[in-house]
Amino acid sequence: MNETATDRLLKIGQVEEMTGLSRRYIYRLMREERFPRQFKPGGYASRWSENEVVAWRDRQRSAR
């Protein structure tokens, strides 16, 4: 599968919904380098790679 062709950039609300985590906890995990970093496509906007967030979520599920 070609990941770049299917990778979407997600807003923080979408990331919260996909992971079940709060915004505050997501940023905390990022500071601890335990969650994918966001992209800054311009201005103040932050976006996350859907593929990276899904991969992170899958790793969390398999670690249980």
C-alpha positions in Angstrom: 0.0 0.0 0.0 1.3 3.5 -0.8 0.9 5.3 2.5 1.5 8.8 1.2 -1.4 8.5 -1.2 -3.9 7.6 1.5 -2.5 9.6 4.4 -4.7 12.4 5.6 -3.8 15.2 7.9 -6.1 15.3 11.0 -7.1 18.1 13.2 -6.7 17.7 17.0 -10.4 17.0 17.5 -10.2 14.1 15.0 -7.1 12.8 16.9 -8.9 13.0 20.2 -11.8 11.0 18.7 -9.6 8.4 17.2 -7.5 7.8 20.3 -10.0 8.5 23.1 -7.4 10.8 24.6 -7.8 14.4 25.7 -6.0 17.2 23.9 -4.0 17.9 27.1 -2.9 14.3 27.4 -1.9 14.1 23.7 0.3 17.1 24.1 1.8 15.6 27.2 2.6 12.4 25.4 4.2 14.4 22.6 6.4 16.2 25.1 7.5 12.8 26.4 8.1 11.7 22.8 5.5 8.9 23.2 3.0 10.2 20.6 3.5 11.3 16.9 4.5 14.9 16.4 2.2 17.3 14.6 2.9 19.0 11.4 2.6 22.8 11.0 1.3 23.3 7.5 1.2 27.1 8.0 0.2 29.6 10.5 -1.0 28.3 13.8 -2.6 25.1 12.4 -1.4 21.8 13.7 -2.2 18.5 11.9 -1.3 14.9 12.5 -0.6 12.1 10.0 -3.6 9.7 10.1 -1.2 6.8 9.3 1.0 7.7 12.3 -1.9 8.1 14.7 -3.5 4.8 13.5 -0.1 3.0 13.9 0.4 4.5 17.4 -3.1 3.4 18.4 -2.5 -0.1 17.0 0.7 -0.4 19.0 -1.1 0.6 22.1 -3.7 -2.0 21.6 -1.2 -4.8 20.9 0.8 -3.9 24.0 -2.1 -4.7 26.3 
